[in-house]
């Protein structure tokens, strides 16, 4: 099992920045990739960004390219999501996830709220 804890959410004005952190513990040796998902009220959950534990590959949804950056610490157990130029449509609960493949995210954090005011 892998446990994930997110921190760093909050309220920010449009155009502002936030950095989310996700600390992983447990069987982290089984992880291949970590990612950030978000879910806004009334909408489906979407994959925002992901990164391999080796940090040799990243991926972003089109709507955040050029504004968000995913990274991880040297140990590979903490992943960050730097969010710049935030927009009201970025408002959502952001979830950290981890998995043993690029697409299979089976471990989830509880989520952290990000609210962007206009």
Buried (B, 14 or more C-beta within 10 A) or exposed (E): EBBBBBEBBEEBEEEBEBEBBBBBEBEBEBBBBBBBBBBBEEEEEBBBBBBBBEBEEBBBBEEBEEBBBBBBEEEBBBBBBBBBEBBEEBBBBBBBBBBBEEEEBEBBBEBBEBBBEE
